[in-house]
Amino acid sequence: MANVTKQRPLSPHLQIYKFIPTMAMSIIHRITGGALYVGTLLVAWWLIAASVGADYYNYVSWFMGTFIGRIVLFGFSWALIHHMLGGMRHFMWDLGYGLEKHFNTRLAKGLIVVSAGLTVLVWIVALIIR
């Protein structure tokens, strides 16, 4: 139907919506999906360096071991874990579970905590093994 009055929008705008945790998780899920593309380039760079030779592999390993490299790797591992958990949440919804508003909000809030905790746990284990 056409907007005859020209005084109101055809659909609600951002000023009308209340920002809720499930909206934040939707946005973060999309951002982490994009970040995984960049992280995959890092994995490809590492694999190419390993196939080229020891000198180039040592250079890539050195870079990944720097402060900036570790921050990038930490962010990539968080994005990977967070996106995986978000995908599991979507799969749960596809099966018809967890659609209740209050449970869904708690799940969205818990996703941040669990993904951060798992990321730290993975890094602690990796540093211990190393």
Buried (B, 14 or more C-beta within 10 A) or exposed (E): EEEEEEEEEEEEEEEEEEEEBBEBBBEBBEEBBEBBEEBEEBEEBBEEBEEEEEEBBEEBBEBBEEEEBEEBBBBBBBBBBBBBBBEEBEEBEEEEEEEEEEEBBEBBBEBBEBBEEBBEEBBEEEEEEE
